Amino acid sequence: MSLVQLGGLEVQGDVSPASAEILTPGACAFLARIATRFEQERQRLLTARTERQRWISNGALPDFLTETSEVRASSWQAAPIPQDLQDRRVEITGPPERKMLINALNSGASVYMSDFEDSNAPTWRNLIEGQINLRDAVRRQIDYTGPDGKQYALKDKTATLFVRPRGWHLNEKHVTVSLYFFHNAAELLARGSGPYFYLPKMESHLEARLWNDVFLFAQDAIGIPRGSIRATVLIETILAAFEMEEILFELREHSAGLNCGRWDYIFSFIKKFRDRPEFVLPDRASVTMDRHFLKSYVDLLIDICHRRGIHAMGGMAAQIPIKSDPEANGRALEKVRQDKLREVKAGHDGTWVAHPGLVAVAKEIFDQYMPQANQIAVPREAARVSAADLLAVPEGDITEAGLRVNIDIGIRYLASWLSGNGCVPIYSLMEDAATAEISRAQVWQWVRHGARTREGTIVSGPMVSAAIAAQLEQQRRESGAPAFDAGRFDLAGRLFEDMVTGEEFPEFLTLAAYEHID
């Protein structure tokens, strides 16, 4: 690694001629100004998260805030929706890898969310190349030639581009999305679009206020009109569910709605109530969107967004096409259809898919049941959702098979992430950090509270350690010793074991692994 001073920043990664076009003195100075201006408030809000966690672990339960009741009761609307965001019926997501970016923009989806967060392993190379790829895509100067000589280039009509940054709860040793804004905001506006973002892992309306302050500062700093930035907030934490209306209010000048980030939401439910035995969840596979606590969260989000004149986006179907097995592929596609049918009938204005092959499947459902651009103006019975509805713990079994699946997925995903890939097909499902987090959080929770499986076994640290060792041995046999060693499975197994059997609960799986990537 090299060490270079640029724009008041110390750049510790390799600065190649290509990356120097991103890490310009002006861009680095812009980044330094943002960090200097807002770091103290960021740290204050992170401390507030820790204090709130302690409050919950000591027996308190979240509720709708009394101090913001006027915001919920008063009449206000989000800013008018830009023309290129009116129709968002199908959105596709994925990391900003060059070939994947081209395919996603060409996929026929309304929106492509280029993801620096859960589906991206944040190595220096991935983040810098992601910035280069996005710059080229915005200017329609991106192409790619595969190892087989196949050429990839943009079609005339492409998806509208959103970018998801890594959450500001993470202390970065690499590159932030501020560089994307600096290099591309004015160009996007000139092309009739704008700098559009998805905001992850928010826990309170005060965090939304900080984002809004950053947006105002950034727009002023580069001389574009206020309100040019638009952001969809992922409601993917249980605490944010109690402040959805306030979050929209804080960002109303810059809002592009809310999204049901279902996988992280389930993870957050486990994480926030991890010390409470009455909140132990059953097998991951049985925690589906028809469960009362998840249906209530969906209904409330849609109601709030539509009353405030903005999009209520659905979540990710994790299934991917199974080309080698037509029968299994048919079952997977039917699961996607049923999931999207549930979403459009609930009132969502669009949905997410993980693979270009699923765009047409989701679009067909939304085209049939949502012939107009969105459902914001469609009359709908008001949602009546209480705190108890959002906190209703689903019933179901904990099984030994569920435990093994959690261990298997957790280790496979970590090994892939450590090798630089944050978006991994495992058993015909697209796993990212959010789904892997559910797996490891459940195992920790079951160990912590000595959960009993349906078979009668008590889940304990020694039992889990033995299961991890058995899984690693099975993986070695399946992949062969050279591939096993190159795949960093041993390190993944050690990290996973430490995370699920330790006394303390690591806030995020990727934080424990972060120091092991370049």
C-alpha positions in Angstrom: 0.0 0.0 0.0 1.2 3.5 -0.8 0.7 6.6 1.3 -0.3 9.8 -0.5 -1.6 13.2 0.7 -4.5 14.5 -1.4 -6.8 17.4 -0.6 -6.1 17.2 3.1 -6.6 13.4 3.2 -4.1 10.6 3.8 -4.7 8.0 1.1 -3.3 4.7 2.2 -4.4 2.6 -0.8 -2.6 2.2 -4.1 -3.3 5.2 -6.3 -3.1 4.0 -9.9 -3.5 6.4 -12.9 -7.2 5.3 -13.1 -7.9 5.7 -9.4 -6.2 9.1 -9.5 -9.0 10.3 -11.8 -11.4 9.6 -8.8 -9.1 10.6 -6.0 -8.5 14.1 -7.3 -7.4 16.9 -4.9 -10.8 18.5 -5.4 -12.7 15.4 -4.6 -10.5 14.6 -1.6 -10.9 18.1 -0.3 -14.7 17.8 -0.6 -14.6 14.5 1.3 -12.5 16.1 4.0 -14.9 19.0 4.4 -17.8 16.7 4.9 -16.0 14.5 7.4 -14.8 17.5 9.4 -18.2 19.2 9.4 -20.3 16.2 10.4 -18.1 13.7 12.3 -18.9 14.9 15.8 -22.7 14.6 15.2 -22.2 11.1 13.6 -20.3 10.0 16.7 -23.0 11.4 19.0 -25.7 9.5 17.2 -23.7 6.3 17.3 -23.4 6.7 21.1 -27.1 7.2 21.2 -27.5 3.8 19.5 -25.5 2.1 22.1 -27.5 3.8 24.9 -30.7 2.7 23.3 -29.5 -0.9 23.0 -28.7 -0.9 26.7 -32.2 0.4 27.5 -33.8 -2.4 25.5 -31.5 -5.1 27.0 -32.5 -3.9 30.4 -36.2 -4.6 29.7 -37.7 -1.5 27.9 -39.6 -1.8 24.7 -39.7 0.7 21.8 -42.8 2.6 21.0 -43.9 5.5 18.8 -42.4 8.7 20.1 -44.6 11.1 22.1 -42.3 14.1 21.4 -42.9 13.8 17.6 -46.6 13.2 17.7 -47.2 16.6 16.0 -45.2 15.4 13.0 -47.4 12.4 12.7 -50.6 14.3 13.1 -49.9 17.4 11.0 -50.4 17.8 7.2 -47.3 17.8 5.1 -46.1 16.2 1.9 -42.8 15.0 0.5 -41.4 17.0 -2.4 -42.8 16.3 -5.9 -41.4 13.2 -7.5 -39.0 13.6 -10.4 -40.2 12.4 -13.7 -37.7 9.6 -14.0 -38.7 8.2 -10.6 -42.5 8.1 -11.2 -42.5 4.5 -12.3 -40.2 2.2 -10.2 -42.1 -1.1 -10.6 -39.1 -3.3 -10.8 -35.7 -2.5 -9.3 -32.6 -4.7 -9.5 -29.6 -4.5 -7.2 -26.0 -5.6 -7.2 -22.4 -4.5 -6.6 -20.8 -2.0 -8.9 -18.7 -4.6 -10.8 -18.3 -3.6 -14.4 -20.1 -6.4 -16.2 -22.8 -6.7 -13.6 -23.4 -3.0 -13.8 -23.9 -3.1 -17.6 -26.2 -6.1 -17.4 -28.3 -4.5 -14.6 -28.7 -1.2 -16.5 -29.8 -3.2 -19.6 -32.0 -5.6 -17.7 -35.4 -3.9 -18.4 -35.7 -2.9 -14.7 -37.0 0.6 -14.0 -34.1 1.2 -11.5 -30.7 -0.3 -10.9 -29.4 0.2 -7.3 -25.6 -0.1 -7.5 -24.6 -1.3 -4.1 -21.5 -0.4 -2.1 -23.1 -2.0 1.0 -24.5 -5.5 1.7 -23.7 -7.1 -1.7 -20.2 -5.6 -2.0 -17.1 -6.7 -0.2 -15.4 -3.4 0.6 -11.9 -4.1 -0.6 -9.9 -1.1 -1.8 -10.0 -2.5 -5.4 -13.8 -3.1 -5.3 -14.5 0.4 -4.1 -12.2 2.3 -6.4 -13.2 0.2 -9.4 -16.8 0.7 -8.5 -16.3 4.5 -8.5 -14.7 4.3 -11.9 -17.4 2.0 -13.3 -20.2 4.4 -12.1 -18.5 7.4 -13.5 -18.2 5.7 -16.9 -21.8 4.4 -16.7 -23.2 7.9 -15.9 -21.5 9.2 -19.1 -22.5 6.2 -21.1 -18.8 5.4 -21.7 -18.8 2.0 -20.1 -18.1 -1.3 -21.9 -16.6 -4.6 -21.0 -15.0 -7.6 -22.8 -15.3 -10.9 -21.1 -12.6 -13.6 -21.0 -14.5 -15.4 -23.8 -14.4 -12.3 -26.0 -18.1 -11.4 -25.5 -18.7 -7.7 -25.7 -21.0 -5.8 -23.2 -22.2 -2.2 -23.8 -25.2 -0.1 -22.8 -28.5 -0.2 -24.7 -30.2 3.0 -25.7 -32.8 2.7 -22.8 -31.3 1.8 -19.4 -32.5 1.7 -15.8 -32.5 4.8 -13.7 -29.4 4.7 -11.4 -29.4 4.7 -7.6 -26.4 4.2 -5.4 -26.4 2.7 -1.9 -23.5 3.8 0.2 -22.1 1.9 3.1 -23.8 3.0 6.3 -22.2 5.8 8.2 -22.3 3.6 11.3 -19.1 2.0 9.7 -15.7 3.6 10.3 -14.2 3.5 6.8 -10.6 2.6 5.9 -11.5 2.9 2.2 -13.7 5.1 0.0 -17.0 6.6 0.6 -19.9 7.4 -1.8 -19.2 11.2 -1.4 -16.8 10.7 -4.3 -19.6 9.4 -6.5 -21.7 12.5 -5.7 -18.8 14.9 -6.3 -17.9 13.4 -9.7 -21.4 12.7 -11.1 -24.1 14.9 -9.6 -23.9 17.7 -12.1 -23.5 15.3 -15.0 -26.6 13.3 -13.9 -28.7 16.5 -13.7 -27.5 17.6 -17.1 -28.7 14.3 -18.5 -32.2 14.7 -17.0 -31.8 12.6 -13.9 -30.1 13.3 -10.6 -28.0 12.0 -7.8 -30.3 9.3 -6.3 -29.4 7.2 -3.3 -30.7 4.4 -1.1 -29.8 5.0 2.6 -29.2 1.9 4.7 -29.3 0.9 8.4 -31.0 4.0 9.8 -32.3 3.7 13.3 -33.9 7.1 14.1 -35.2 10.3 12.6 -32.2 12.1 14.1 -30.0 10.1 11.8 -32.2 11.1 8.9 -31.8 14.7 9.9 -28.0 14.2 9.7 -28.3 12.8 6.2 -30.4 15.8 5.2 -27.9 18.2 6.6 -25.2 16.4 4.6 -27.3 16.7 1.5 -27.8 20.4 1.9 -24.1 21.0 2.5 -23.0 18.8 -0.4 -25.4 20.5 -2.9 -24.3 23.9 -1.8 -20.6 22.9 -2.0 -20.7 21.9 -5.6 -23.3 24.5 -6.7 -26.4 22.4 -7.6 -29.9 23.3 -6.5 -31.1 22.1 -3.2 -33.5 19.1 -3.6 -31.5 17.7 -6.5 -30.6 14.7 -4.3 -33.3 12.2 -3.8 -33.0 9.3 -1.3 -35.1 6.2 -0.5 -34.6 5.1 3.1 -34.4 1.4 3.7 -36.6 0.6 6.7 -34.5 -2.3 7.8 -34.2 -1.8 11.6 -37.0 -2.4 14.1 -36.3 1.0 15.7 -36.7 2.8 12.5 -40.1 1.2 12.0 -41.4 3.3 15.0 -40.1 6.5 13.4 -40.9 6.0 9.7 -43.1 9.1 9.5 -40.5 11.3 11.2 -37.7 9.9 9.0 -39.8 11.0 5.9 -40.4 14.4 7.5 -36.7 15.1 8.0 -35.9 14.1 4.4 -39.1 15.5 2.8 -37.1 17.9 0.6 -35.0 15.0 -0.7 -37.2 12.0 -0.2 -37.7 9.2 -2.7 -39.8 7.2 -0.3 -39.2 4.2 1.9 -38.3 0.6 1.2 -39.1 -2.6 3.2 -35.6 -4.0 3.7 -37.0 -7.3 4.9 -33.8 -9.3 5.5 -32.0 -6.7 7.5 -35.2 -6.0 9.3 -35.4 -9.6 10.6 -31.8 -9.4 11.5 -32.4 -6.2 13.5 -35.3 -7.8 15.3 -33.0 -10.5 16.5 -30.1 -8.2 17.3 -32.0 -5.5 19.2 -33.8 -8.1 21.4 -30.9 -10.5 21.6 -30.8 -10.4 25.4 -34.5 -11.1 25.8 -35.5 -14.8 25.9 -39.1 -13.9 24.9 -37.9 -12.7 21.6 -36.2 -15.9 20.3 -37.2 -16.5 16.7 -37.8 -19.9 15.1 -35.9 -21.2 12.0 -35.0 -18.5 9.5 -37.0 -20.3 6.7 -40.2 -20.0 8.7 -39.9 -16.3 9.3 -41.8 -15.3 6.2 -43.6 -12.0 5.2 -47.0 -13.3 6.1 -46.0 -13.3 9.8 -47.9 -10.7 11.8 -45.0 -8.6 12.8 -43.7 -8.4 9.2 -47.1 -7.8 7.6 -47.8 -5.0 10.2 -44.5 -3.3 9.2 -45.4 -3.5 5.5 -48.9 -2.2 6.0 -47.7 0.8 8.1 -44.9 1.7 5.7 -47.3 1.7 2.7 -49.9 3.8 4.6 -47.3 6.4 5.7 -45.7 6.8 2.3 -48.9 7.2 0.4 -50.4 9.7 2.8 -47.2 11.7 2.3 -47.2 11.4 -1.5 -44.2 9.2 -2.0 -43.2 5.7 -3.0 -43.5 2.6 -0.8 -41.1 0.1 -2.2 -41.2 -3.6 -1.7 -38.3 -5.9 -0.8 -36.0 -8.5 -2.3 -36.9 -11.9 -3.6 -33.8 -13.9 -2.9 -34.5 -16.6 -5.4 -32.4 -16.8 -8.6 -32.9 -18.8 -11.8 -31.8 -22.5 -11.7 -30.7 -23.2 -15.2 -29.6 -26.8 -14.5 -32.9 -28.0 -13.2 -36.1 -26.9 -15.0 -38.4 -28.3 -12.3 -36.6 -26.6 -9.5 -36.4 -23.4 -11.6 -40.2 -23.5 -12.0 -40.7 -23.7 -8.3 -38.3 -20.8 -7.7 -40.0 -18.6 -10.2 -43.4 -19.4 -8.7 -42.1 -18.3 -5.3 -41.0 -15.0 -6.9 -44.4 -14.6 -8.5 -46.3 -15.2 -5.2 -44.0 -12.8 -3.4 -44.5 -10.0 -5.9 -48.2 -10.7 -6.0 -48.4 -10.2 -2.3 -46.5 -6.9 -2.6 -48.5 -5.4 -5.3 -51.8 -6.3 -3.7 -50.6 -4.9 -0.4 -50.0 -1.5 -2.2 -46.3 -1.4 -2.9 -45.2 0.8 -5.8 -42.4 -1.4 -6.9 -40.2 -4.3 -5.9 -36.6 -5.7 -5.9 -35.1 -8.6 -7.6 -31.6 -10.0 -7.4 -31.1 -11.3 -10.9 -31.8 -10.0 -14.4 -33.6 -13.2 -15.2 -36.3 -12.3 -12.7 -37.1 -8.8 -14.0 -39.7 -10.0 -16.5 -41.3 -12.2 -13.8 -41.8 -9.3 -11.4 -42.7 -6.9 -14.1 -45.5 -9.1 -15.4 -47.1 -9.2 -12.0 -46.9 -5.4 -11.4 -48.0 -4.7 -15.0 -51.1 -6.8 -14.4 -52.1 -5.3 -11.0 -50.6 -1.8 -11.3 -51.2 -0.5 -14.9 -50.5 3.1 -13.7 -47.0 4.4 -12.8 -47.5 3.8 -9.0 -50.2 3.3 -6.4 -49.6 6.4 -4.4 -53.1 7.9 -5.2 -55.0 4.6 -5.0 -57.6 4.8 -2.1 -56.8 2.3 0.6 -58.1 1.6 4.0 -55.9 3.2 6.7 -53.5 0.9 8.5 -54.0 0.5 12.2 -50.7 -0.8 13.5 -49.8 -0.7 17.2 -46.4 -1.2 18.9 -47.6 -4.6 19.9 -48.2 -5.5 16.3 -44.6 -4.6 15.3 -43.2 -6.6 18.3 -45.3 -9.7 17.9 -42.9 -12.7 18.0 -43.7 -15.4 15.5 -44.2 -18.9 16.7 -42.4 -21.9 15.2 -39.8 -24.6 15.6 -36.1 -24.4 16.0 -34.6 -27.4 14.3 -31.3 -29.1 14.1 -31.5 -28.8 10.3 -32.2 -25.1 10.6 -29.1 -24.8 12.8 -26.9 -26.6 10.3 -28.3 -24.4 7.5 -27.5 -21.3 9.4 -23.9 -22.5 10.1 -23.4 -23.6 6.5 -24.6 -20.3 5.0 -22.8 -18.2 7.5 -19.4 -19.8 6.8 -19.9 -19.9 3.0 -20.9 -16.3 2.9 -18.0 -15.1 5.1 -15.5 -17.1 3.0 -16.8 -15.4 -0.1 -16.8 -12.0 1.5 -13.2 -12.4 2.7 -12.3 -13.3 -0.9 -13.7 -10.1 -2.2 -17.3 -11.2 -3.2 -20.2 -9.8 -1.2 -23.0 -11.2 -3.3 -23.1 -15.0 -3.3 -25.5 -17.7 -4.8 -25.9 -20.4 -2.1 -28.5 -23.2 -2.6 -30.2 -21.2 -5.4 -30.7 -18.1 -3.2 -28.8 -14.9 -3.5 -27.1 -14.3 -0.2 -25.7 -11.0 0.9 -24.6 -9.6 4.2 -28.2 -9.1 5.3 -29.3 -12.8 4.9 -26.0 -14.0 6.3 -26.5 -11.8 9.3 -29.8 -13.6 10.1 -28.0 -16.9 10.1 -25.3 -15.9 12.5 -27.5 -13.8 14.8 -30.0 -16.7 15.2 -27.2 -19.1 16.2 -25.9 -16.6 18.8 -29.4 -16.1 20.1 -30.1 -19.8 20.4 -26.8 -20.4 22.2 -27.4 -17.4 24.5 -30.8 -18.6 25.7 -30.2 -22.4 25.5 -32.9 -22.9 22.9 -34.4 -26.3 22.6 -34.7 -27.8 19.1 -37.8 -29.7 18.0 -35.6 -32.9 18.3 -35.1 -32.1 22.0 -31.5 -30.9 21.8 -30.3 -27.9 23.8 -28.3 -25.5 21.6 -25.0 -24.8 23.3 -21.6 -23.4 22.5 -19.9 -26.8 22.4 -22.6 -28.2 20.2 -22.3 -25.3 17.8 -18.5 -25.6 17.7 -18.8 -29.3 16.8 -21.3 -28.5 14.1 -18.9 -25.8 12.7 -16.0 -28.3 12.6 -18.2 -30.8 10.8 -19.3 -28.3 8.3 -15.8 -27.2 7.6 -14.7 -30.8 7.0 -17.7 -31.4 4.7 -16.7 -28.3 2.8 -13.1 -29.5 2.4 -14.3 -32.8 1.0 -16.7 -31.1 -1.4 -14.3 -28.5 -2.8 -11.0 -30.3 -2.4 -8.1 -29.1 -0.2 -6.5 -26.6 -2.7 -9.8 -24.8 -3.3 -10.8 -25.0 0.4 -7.5 -23.3 1.4 -7.7 -20.7 -1.3 -11.3 -19.9 -0.4 -10.4 -18.8 3.2 -12.9 -21.2 4.7 -10.7 -21.9 7.8 -10.6 -18.2 8.6 -14.3 -17.9 7.9 -15.0 -20.8 10.3 -12.9 -19.3 13.1 -14.6 -15.9 12.7 -18.0 -17.4 12.6 -17.4 -19.5 15.7 -16.1 -16.5 17.6 -19.2 -14.5 16.6 -21.8 -17.1 17.5 -20.3 -18.6 20.7 -18.8 -15.4 22.3 -20.4 -13.6 25.2 -20.7 -10.3 23.4 -22.7 -9.9 20.2 -20.8 -8.2 17.4 -23.0 -5.5 15.9 -22.2 -6.5 12.3 -20.8 -9.7 10.9 -18.6 -7.7 8.4 -17.1 -5.6 11.1 -15.4 -8.7 12.6 -14.1 -9.6 9.2 -13.2 -6.1 8.0 -9.6 -6.2 9.2 -8.9 -9.3 7.2 -9.5 -7.7 3.7 -7.2 -5.4 1.8 
